[in-house]
Amino acid sequence: MVLVTGPTDEPLTVDDVQAQLRIADQDVDDSTTLARLIRSARHAVEGFTNRALLTQTWKHVADGWPWADGFFDLPANLQNVTSVQYTDPSGAVQTLDPSIYVVSPPVRTPPLAPRNERGRVSLAYSKYWPPPLVQRDVVTVAMTLGYGDTADTVPEDILAAMFLLIGTWYEERQDQMIVRGSADKLPRDAERILTRYQAGPITRQATAW
């Protein structure tokens, strides 16, 4: 999975965090620090849960099409698939007609939910995948992920976990901030909340070409 365009906003604002943590009379340095912590908290939450929070665009790159009865797994919080492109045997990039494939939205299926919550792109009935060039990275699925465009679309539990992260980091004033995916550094209370939203990762899949 490759990030193309990140979110235009963050799920929390500096004012939100200042009010929640009862931090008064922020100077410029503290406001800058809080903005950085908000961004780092979102990265940590997205890395741990394998979910985009606010709307962003990603692409999934593969070495060919799925097997005849197979499909591409796509992340939880899939909003839509904007295009499926492939490199044809002549080396030209082609955009697949949307009538050739079916996009299935993410669905939770107990008892494995949310680990197995993911979207899919599969072949439509009576259609076939066109032959691609035989090499790596010849198929690209472009998609939009996220709960929505604004903070009110993000579950309150996730926002609460972000407040816990930011509060902990702000109090400790860590020199090295948490980056995407470093789940081992999450406070226990935040991890307990986020585990309920932790979807399985999307890995590079075996293909028929």
C-alpha positions in Angstrom: 0.0 0.0 0.0 1.3 3.4 -1.0 0.0 6.7 0.3 -0.8 9.2 -2.6 -2.5 12.1 -0.9 -2.8 12.5 2.9 -5.8 14.1 4.7 -6.3 17.8 4.4 -7.1 18.1 8.1 -6.4 16.2 11.4 -9.1 14.6 13.5 -8.3 16.9 16.4 -7.3 20.6 16.5 -4.9 22.3 18.8 -7.8 24.0 20.5 -9.5 20.5 21.1 -6.3 19.2 22.8 -5.8 22.4 24.8 -9.3 22.2 26.1 -9.2 18.5 26.8 -5.8 18.6 28.6 -6.6 21.9 30.3 -3.5 23.5 28.9 -3.9 27.3 29.2 -2.2 30.3 27.6 -0.4 28.4 24.8 2.6 30.1 23.4 3.8 29.5 19.8 6.2 26.8 20.7 3.6 24.8 22.6 1.0 25.2 19.8 3.6 23.9 17.4 4.4 20.9 19.7 0.7 20.1 20.1 0.2 20.2 16.3 3.1 17.8 15.8 1.7 15.5 18.6 -1.7 15.4 16.9 -0.2 14.4 13.6 2.0 11.7 15.3 -1.0 10.4 17.2 -3.0 10.0 14.0 0.0 8.1 12.4 0.2 5.8 15.4 -3.5 5.1 15.5 -3.6 4.4 11.7 -0.5 2.2 12.0 -1.9 0.2 14.9 -5.5 -0.2 13.5 -4.6 -0.4 9.8 -7.3 2.1 9.1 -7.2 5.6 7.6 -9.1 8.0 9.8 -9.9 11.0 7.6 -10.3 10.9 3.8 -7.0 10.1 1.9 -6.0 8.4 -1.3 -3.9 5.3 -1.6 -2.8 2.8 -4.2 -2.3 -1.0 -4.1 0.3 -2.3 -6.5 0.4 -5.9 -7.7 2.5 -8.0 -10.1 -0.6 -9.2 -12.0 -4.3 -10.1 -11.7 -5.8 -12.4 -9.0 -6.4 -16.0 -9.9 -9.6 -16.6 -11.8 -11.7 -17.1 -8.7 -9.6 -14.7 -6.6 -9.7 -11.0 -5.6 -7.6 -8.1 -4.4 -8.0 -7.5 -0.6 -8.3 -3.8 0.2 -8.2 -2.0 3.6 -10.9 -1.4 6.1 -12.5 2.1 5.7 -12.6 1.7 2.0 -14.7 4.5 0.6 -14.4 3.7 -3.1 -12.1 2.5 -5.9 -11.3 5.3 -8.3 -9.5 3.3 -10.9 -7.8 0.0 -11.8 -4.9 0.4 -14.2 -2.5 -2.1 -15.7 0.4 -2.2 -18.1 -0.4 -4.1 -21.3 2.0 -6.4 -23.2 3.1 -3.4 -25.3 4.2 -1.4 -22.2 1.3 1.0 -22.4 -0.7 1.9 -19.2 -4.5 1.1 -19.6 -7.4 1.9 -17.4 -9.7 -1.0 -16.8 -13.4 -0.5 -17.6 -15.3 -0.5 -14.3 -17.8 -3.0 -15.7 -15.1 -5.7 -15.7 -14.7 -5.7 -11.9 -16.8 -5.5 -8.7 -16.0 -3.5 -5.7 -17.2 -5.0 -2.4 -17.3 -2.7 0.7 -15.7 -3.8 3.9 -17.8 -6.1 6.1 -17.2 -7.4 9.5 -17.7 -11.2 9.9 -17.7 -12.5 13.5 -15.9 -14.0 15.3 -12.9 -12.6 13.5 -14.1 -9.0 13.3 -12.4 -6.6 13.0 -9.3 -8.5 11.9 -11.0 -9.7 8.7 -12.7 -6.4 7.9 -11.6 -5.4 4.4 -12.9 -4.5 1.0 -12.4 -6.4 -2.2 -12.0 -6.0 -6.0 -13.0 -9.1 -7.9 -13.8 -10.1 -11.4 -17.4 -9.4 -12.6 -19.5 -12.3 -13.9 -18.6 -13.5 -17.4 -15.7 -11.0 -17.6 -12.0 -11.7 -17.8 -8.8 -9.9 -16.8 -6.9 -8.6 -19.9 -3.4 -9.9 -20.3 -0.8 -7.6 -18.6 2.9 -7.2 -19.3 4.8 -10.0 -17.4 6.9 -8.0 -14.9 6.5 -6.6 -11.4 4.2 -3.7 -10.4 1.9 -3.9 -13.5 -1.4 -3.5 -11.8 -2.5 -0.5 -9.7 -5.7 -0.2 -7.7 -6.3 3.5 -6.8 -8.7 4.0 -3.9 -10.1 6.5 -1.3 -9.9 5.5 2.3 -11.1 7.0 5.6 -14.2 7.4 7.8 -15.0 10.7 6.1 -13.8 14.2 5.4 -14.4 15.7 8.9 -13.6 14.8 12.5 -17.2 14.0 13.4 -17.0 10.9 11.2 -14.3 9.4 13.3 -15.5 7.1 16.2 -15.3 8.9 19.6 -13.4 5.9 21.0 -10.6 6.6 18.5 -10.5 10.3 19.3 -10.4 9.4 23.0 -7.4 7.1 22.3 -5.7 10.0 20.5 -6.3 12.3 23.5 -4.6 9.7 25.7 -1.6 9.4 23.4 -1.2 13.2 23.1 -1.6 13.7 26.8 1.0 11.1 27.7 3.5 12.4 25.2 2.9 16.0 26.1 3.5 15.3 29.8 6.7 13.4 29.1 7.9 15.8 26.4 9.6 13.0 24.6 12.4 14.0 22.3 11.6 11.2 19.9 7.9 11.1 18.9 6.0 7.9 17.9 5.9 7.3 14.2 3.5 5.3 12.1 3.2 1.7 13.1 5.2 1.8 16.4 2.4 0.2 18.4 4.8 -1.1 21.1 5.0 2.4 22.4 1.2 2.9 22.8 0.0 3.5 26.4 -2.0 0.5 27.6 -5.3 2.3 27.9 -5.1 3.6 24.4 -4.1 0.2 23.1 -7.1 -1.4 24.8 -9.4 1.0 23.0 -7.8 0.7 19.6 -7.6 -3.1 19.7 -11.4 -3.1 19.0 -10.7 -1.4 15.7 -7.6 -3.3 14.7 -8.0 -4.6 11.1 -5.7 -7.0 9.5 -2.9 -5.6 7.3 -3.0 -5.7 3.5 -0.1 -7.6 2.1 1.2 -8.2 -1.4 -0.8 -11.1 -2.9 0.1 -13.9 -5.2 -1.1 -13.4 -8.7 -1.9 -15.4 -11.8 0.7 -13.7 -14.0 
